[in-house]
């Protein structure tokens, strides 16, 4: 399973009892929510970096982290993102919920991530401003279906064959009956060139932390088994299939391209990762996954470069990585 998972995220949703929930868009309440949350979080995570709405627009977030945030987060002036890099702990502020405690890391450490968000909640708890909850439904959310413990475990998975053979939608319907949400992580234009999917529990009502974790892991193992079986049937190490041809073409393009848009890069990156998983390409998986640093504009924005040069810089960095730094 773990070969197909790029990132795991534990999250804990909370809303303040005395404030309107975020979708009602009361700017005064959102400003109060932001001030309260930041005060407590910066005490709990003194080494964390905070990006407000302006910072998020100016500097963005690394590609995988950006995929985990709500689509319209850049439009919210009172929104913010705080992260302590070395621990992976942080929070999203005023993005769907007043505060969502987060822990990012390896899927093999899912239980530690769940403990991390619980501990962060405890450190940031403000007794004077309790979170909204109901004895029957638990902690309340802007979506009634999300009420409960508020705990979610999400896994970003690379599943190119399920995407290519259009089996993901069928799997999503089956997972939904098991309390699992399974969806493609598409770009704003609706396409999913990287063939990435988010698998997470769709709710947390009447579920303890261990049950949530086990439910998500079981579903991820099911998706991974199906993806692996499809890959084994479709890939031929002798190079006599159309998929192996696509893998080698993408490798050649990324080795020599002088200009790469984000979408082009992600399409070819997905093919390379498929080739690595199928034993076709002798590339280090960690090096390949590290290339996602250049998937969006984050890295180049932080360098202060002209946006017109991003596609050229992306190609430069990818070529350098695949050629061993030359």
Order of alpha helices (4+ residues) and beta strands (2+ residues): beta-alpha-beta-alpha-alpha-beta-beta-beta-alpha-beta-beta-beta-alpha-alpha-beta-beta-alpha-alpha-alpha-alpha-alpha-alpha
